[in-house]
């Protein structure tokens, strides 16, 4: 007699809590996946926030750099007929100022120098002061730039003379504004040969020379606040 057998799959015996264990395992796995998804979302949001802050900081620095002034050289020269100052500045015009220039609104840049004599027993004595104005204007009809330079103010020069020149580009015009050569800031009689002196130099965009409505509009705006101040002791 021959016996026949049919192979079959052996299935493990299931206990009464197998279904509950599978449910708990699925719940735990899903919760881990959910927490991982939330973590990824938080990391993504954090990276986006960091990128946004970096962009804002970069734009702020770029805008600040536009109006920032660097004094690359400041040198005093004493001669037999007086005290002269030589200045080299580095700066670019902020977009708002350049846009106003292109619309035909002139800008006036003012340099001022106060000369003090040292006094050990009291405050330093101011022995001389000087100011110099440079008016920069764009002429749309000719597409040229006009630069007027005068001691004091351009409208009322101290010596009655305002020197004017025309250039073809804004960069050439700014070259005149940025560079001061042999500016006489004191007479020889004002500066005692044996005394020690110091010079307080200031440069700024004079917004008081702008049209009145524009003065009100730009007051307090940082990109219109173009100024620098340095102190120098002549040799």
C-alpha positions in Angstrom: 0.0 0.0 0.0 1.4 3.4 -1.0 1.0 6.5 1.1 0.6 9.9 -0.5 1.3 13.3 1.2 0.7 16.8 0.0 3.2 19.5 1.1 1.7 22.5 2.8 2.9 25.8 4.3 3.3 25.8 8.0 1.7 28.8 9.5 2.7 29.9 12.9 0.1 29.7 15.5 -1.4 33.1 16.3 -2.0 34.2 19.7 -4.9 36.3 20.8 -2.7 39.4 21.0 -1.0 39.2 17.5 -3.4 41.6 16.0 -2.8 44.1 18.8 0.9 43.8 18.4 0.8 44.4 14.7 -1.4 47.5 15.3 1.0 48.8 17.9 4.0 48.2 15.6 2.2 50.0 12.7 1.3 52.9 15.0 4.9 53.2 16.2 6.3 53.1 12.7 3.8 55.7 11.5 4.6 57.9 14.5 8.3 57.7 13.7 7.7 58.6 10.1 5.5 61.5 11.2 8.1 62.8 13.6 10.8 62.4 10.9 8.6 64.4 8.5 8.0 67.1 11.0 11.7 67.2 11.8 12.5 67.6 8.1 10.0 70.3 7.8 11.4 72.2 10.8 15.0 71.9 9.4 13.7 73.1 6.0 12.0 76.1 7.6 15.1 76.9 9.6 17.3 76.8 6.6 14.9 79.0 4.7 14.9 81.5 7.6 18.7 81.5 7.7 18.9 82.1 4.0 16.4 85.0 4.3 18.4 86.6 7.1 21.6 86.2 5.2 20.0 87.9 2.2 18.6 90.7 4.3 22.0 91.3 5.9 23.7 91.2 2.5 21.3 93.8 1.1 21.7 96.0 4.2 25.5 95.8 3.9 25.3 96.6 0.2 23.1 99.6 0.8 25.4 100.8 3.6 28.4 100.3 1.5 26.9 102.6 -1.2 26.8 105.5 1.2 29.9 104.6 3.3 32.9 107.0 2.9 36.5 105.9 3.3 39.2 108.6 3.8 42.0 107.0 1.9 44.4 109.9 2.6 44.4 113.1 4.7 47.5 115.2 4.7 48.3 118.7 5.8 51.0 120.8 4.2 52.4 123.9 5.9 54.1 126.5 3.7 55.3 130.1 4.1 51.9 131.5 3.2 49.6 129.2 5.1 48.3 125.7 5.9 46.9 123.5 3.1 44.9 120.3 3.2 44.9 117.4 0.7 42.1 114.8 0.9 41.2 111.7 -1.0 37.8 110.1 -0.4 36.3 106.8 -1.6 32.6 106.4 -1.8 29.8 105.7 -4.2 26.4 107.4 -4.4 23.4 105.5 -3.1 20.8 104.7 -5.8 18.3 107.3 -4.5 20.9 110.1 -4.7 22.0 109.2 -8.1 18.4 108.9 -9.3 17.7 112.4 -8.0 20.7 113.7 -9.8 19.6 112.2 -13.1 16.3 114.0 -12.6 18.1 117.3 -12.6 18.3 118.0 -8.9 21.8 119.3 -8.0 23.7 117.9 -4.9 26.1 120.0 -2.8 29.0 118.4 -0.9 30.6 120.4 1.8 34.0 120.1 3.4 34.8 121.9 6.6 38.1 122.2 8.5 38.6 123.6 12.0 42.1 124.3 13.2 42.9 124.2 16.9 46.0 125.2 18.8 46.9 123.0 21.8 46.7 124.6 25.2 47.8 122.5 28.2 46.1 124.7 30.8 42.7 125.0 29.1 40.6 123.8 26.1 42.3 124.0 22.7 41.9 127.3 21.0 40.3 127.5 17.6 42.5 129.6 15.4 41.0 129.2 12.0 38.1 127.6 10.1 37.4 127.0 6.4 34.7 125.5 4.3 34.5 124.4 0.7 31.5 123.5 -1.4 31.2 121.4 -4.5 27.9 121.4 -6.4 27.2 118.5 -8.7 24.5 118.8 -11.3 23.4 116.8 -14.3 22.3 118.6 -17.5 19.8 116.4 -19.4 19.9 118.4 -22.6 23.6 118.0 -23.1 23.9 114.8 -21.0 26.9 116.3 -19.3 27.8 116.9 -15.6 28.5 120.3 -14.2 30.8 120.8 -11.2 31.1 124.1 -9.3 33.7 124.5 -6.6 33.9 127.4 -4.2 35.2 128.5 -0.9 32.2 128.9 1.4 29.1 128.2 -0.5 28.7 128.1 -4.3 25.9 130.7 -4.2 28.0 133.0 -2.0 31.7 132.1 -2.4 34.0 133.6 0.2 36.4 135.1 -2.4 33.6 135.9 -4.9 34.8 133.1 -7.3 33.2 129.8 -8.1 35.2 127.5 -10.5 33.1 125.5 -12.9 33.9 122.7 -15.2 32.0 120.1 -17.3 32.6 116.4 -17.7 31.0 113.6 -19.6 30.4 111.0 -17.0 29.3 110.7 -13.4 32.5 108.9 -12.5 34.6 111.8 -13.7 32.4 114.2 -11.8 32.7 112.2 -8.6 36.5 112.2 -9.1 36.4 116.0 -8.5 34.2 115.6 -5.5 36.3 112.9 -3.9 39.7 114.6 -4.3 40.8 117.9 -2.7 44.2 119.2 -3.6 46.0 122.1 -1.8 43.0 123.5 -0.1 44.1 126.5 1.9 42.5 126.2 5.3 44.5 128.8 7.3 46.8 131.8 6.8 50.4 131.6 8.0 49.7 134.1 10.7 47.0 131.8 12.2 49.3 128.9 12.7 52.2 129.5 15.1 55.4 127.7 14.0 56.3 126.4 17.4 52.8 125.4 18.6 51.1 122.1 18.1 47.8 122.1 16.2 45.1 119.6 15.2 42.7 119.8 12.3 39.1 118.6 12.6 37.9 117.7 9.1 34.3 117.0 8.1 32.7 116.0 4.8 29.0 115.6 4.1 26.2 115.8 1.6 24.4 119.0 2.5 20.7 118.2 2.3 19.8 121.7 3.4 20.7 122.8 -0.2 18.0 120.5 -1.6 14.6 121.8 -2.7 12.4 122.2 0.4 9.9 119.4 -0.4 12.8 117.0 -1.0 14.5 118.0 2.3 11.3 116.9 4.2 11.1 113.7 2.2 14.7 112.5 2.8 15.1 113.6 6.3 16.1 110.7 8.5 16.8 108.3 5.6 20.1 106.6 6.0 21.1 106.5 2.3 21.0 110.3 2.2 23.2 110.5 5.3 26.6 110.8 3.5 29.2 112.1 5.9 32.6 111.4 7.5 34.8 113.1 10.1 38.5 112.7 10.8 41.1 114.4 13.0 44.7 115.2 11.9 47.8 116.6 13.6 50.0 118.4 11.1 53.7 117.7 11.3 
